[in-house]
Amino acid sequence: MSTANSGSGDDMPDFSNVQSGASSTAKTDEPAYETYTIQSGDSLSKIAKLKLGNANDWPKIHEANKDTIKDPNKIFPGQVIKIPLKKG
C-alpha cells in the first residue's frame, strides 16, 4: 500500500486562478478609433468633414461617443472624443 498520493491532494498544482489568453484572427495592430480634442467652434459635422471627409457622417462620431456625448448639439472645447477610422 502506497501513501505517496494519499492525503488532501496538496501536491497537485492549483490551476483555479488561471485565465485564458485571448486569441483572434482580427487585426489588432491598428486601433478602431483615433482621438480628437474638441476645439472652440467645432461641431460634430465640422469634425466629420475634417476627419471623415463628409460632414453628413457626424452620426458615426456621435455613435462612437454615446458614453460622453449625450446631446450631439452640446460638445465642449477640451473634450476628447473617438473618431472611428475609415475601413479599407
Phi, psi and omega in degrees: 000125183261141178248010184296323182254008179274164180117204186273357180083019181294345180277358179273142177296146180259109179256016186293339184253014182280135177246140181283153175275150179280143175221140184204154175266357179289150177294132178241002183281347179235136176288158180281347184224156164245160180258155180216134177263122183294134179254163176300133179091353179287153169223164179298324179291324177295318179294320179298318179297315182293313189265327185251348177089359181211118181300332181286357177271009182304328179298333177296320179291316179299315181299320181288346185235024183302335179288336181244336180247099179283319181239117183297346177271356182235086173241156189230142175306137180098339177295138176255122182240165178263136175249117179296136180283145176294142177268143176096000000 
